């Protein structure tokens, strides 16, 4: 299955470094929805699932490999 941005890369609209997935689009939508309306959208039956997967407002500490 092709990624949603394959056509844009082939046409030169995006570079390979700017690749994105459907999951990235859903996360962007959820984050923007929360920023504009103050709450996450109903993407899952359990709101905690939406918050855990799609909310990109928080900083997550990572350790170096």
C-alpha positions in Angstrom: 0.0 0.0 0.0 1.4 3.4 -0.9 1.8 6.2 1.6 -0.5 9.2 1.2 2.5 11.4 0.3 4.0 9.2 -2.4 2.4 11.1 -5.2 3.4 14.4 -3.7 7.0 13.2 -3.5 6.9 12.0 -7.1 5.6 15.4 -8.2 8.3 17.3 -6.2 5.8 18.9 -3.9 7.3 17.2 -0.8 10.8 15.9 -0.2 11.4 12.4 1.3 12.4 14.1 4.5 8.8 15.6 4.7 7.1 12.2 4.5 4.0 11.7 6.6 1.5 8.9 7.3 -2.3 8.7 7.9 -1.5 8.5 11.6 0.4 11.8 11.4 -2.6 13.4 9.8 -5.0 12.1 12.6 -2.5 13.3 15.2 -2.3 16.8 13.6 -6.1 17.0 13.4 -6.5 16.0 17.1 -3.9 18.4 18.3 -5.4 21.3 16.2 -8.9 20.4 17.4 -7.7 20.6 21.0 -5.9 23.9 20.5 -8.9 25.5 18.9 -11.7 24.0 21.0 -10.0 23.0 24.3 -10.8 19.3 24.1 -9.7 16.4 22.0 -12.1 15.1 19.4 -13.9 11.7 19.8 -11.7 9.5 17.7 -12.0 6.4 20.0 -14.7 5.1 22.4 -12.3 5.7 25.3 -11.0 9.3 25.4 -7.8 8.1 27.2 -6.9 6.2 24.1 -7.2 9.3 21.9 -5.2 11.3 24.5 -2.5 8.7 24.7 -2.1 8.2 20.9 -2.9 11.4 19.2 -2.3 14.3 21.6 1.0 15.8 20.5 1.0 18.7 22.9 3.1 17.2 25.6 6.8 16.7 25.7 8.0 13.2 26.1 11.4 12.6 27.5 13.6 10.2 25.6 16.9 8.7 26.5 19.7 8.5 23.9 20.5 5.1 22.4 
